[in-house]
């Protein structure tokens, strides 16, 4: 499945539009990752645990979006937009949310 953030795909003609498709992923970060990320924030540096969770959430959201497009008969998704949010669920915990949205289309090969 072709996916792109642009409204068109160079070299391909869009022959049919199916409409909006979305995918969402909400992942909880466990207390140990939160603790070590907090320590890393104090001393500086990157939080590999959170970066890994964000990548996982992004991949899941895109997979869900493309599966939605395939169910509709599309072979590409254009205008893809990714949105990242942190949802505070308690004083000591948060969840990571990634939303992928785009327009499902059929392109001529």
Secondary structure, DSSP 8 states (H G I E B T S, - for coil): -EE-SSSS-TT-EEEEEEEEEEEEEEEE--HHHHHHHHHHHHH-S--HHHHHHHHHHHHHHHHHHHHHHHHTT-SEEEEEEEEEEEEEEETTEEEEEEEEEEEEEEEE-
